[in-house]
Amino acid sequence: MKRKIYLDDVRTPKDPDWTVVRNYDEFVKEIRLNGLDDVEVISLDHDLGESAIAEYYNNVAPNYTLDYNHIKEKTGLHCAKWLVEYHMSNKGFFPTIYTHSANPIGSANIMGYVNNYLANIRQPQTCVRVKIPHTV
């Protein structure tokens, strides 16, 4: 059975088939330990931690601006960038990537980055924003 990886610092998917990782370090550890060959899908949250959440409430929601200088911890975008670098070095299978972030700018940044990579490797640009039923 193919694995599914869910990156989120707060939410937990209702579907127990997801492997949940809570931050950048856990995400990287999971991929390095188990690789990508048996991963069907990865869903990324953007805002991982208190300073990212504060940036969302202080700037994204009211002003539709996102300043990464205000975010201290690594985000889902950092995970997407690391994943692309990992794939470029190791080749092999590249799973479907989604974002489930409530942050529309962060989601767009993740989708843009992943879809540009997919276009570059001549794969369909399939990274989209999804809703995954979850608990908090």
FENQUIUR-V288366 format. One record per backbone hydrogen bond with DSSP energy under -1.0 kcal/mol. NH is the residue of the N-H (numbers start at 0). CO is the residue of the C=O. Records with the same first field share a line. If there is no record, write none. Layout:
NH = CO ; CO
//
This chain:
2 = 37
4 = 40
5 = 18
6 = 42
7 = 20
11 = 134
13 = 132
17 = 14
18 = 3
20 = 5
26 = 22
27 = 23
28 = 24
29 = 25
30 = 26
31 = 27
32 = 28
33 = 29
34 = 30
38 = 35
39 = 2
40 = 2
41 = 95
42 = 4
43 = 97
44 = 6
52 = 48
53 = 49
54 = 50
55 = 51
56 = 52
57 = 53
58 = 54
59 = 54
60 = 55
62 = 58
63 = 59
64 = 58
69 = 66
70 = 67
75 = 45
78 = 74
79 = 75
80 = 76
81 = 77
82 = 78
83 = 79
84 = 80
85 = 81
86 = 82
87 = 83
88 = 84
89 = 85
90 = 86
95 = 39
97 = 41
98 = 127
99 = 43
106 = 102
107 = 103
108 = 104
109 = 105
110 = 106
111 = 107
112 = 108
113 = 109
114 = 110
115 = 111
116 = 112
117 = 113
118 = 114
119 = 115
120 = 116
121 = 118
122 = 117
125 = 123
129 = 98
134 = 11
//
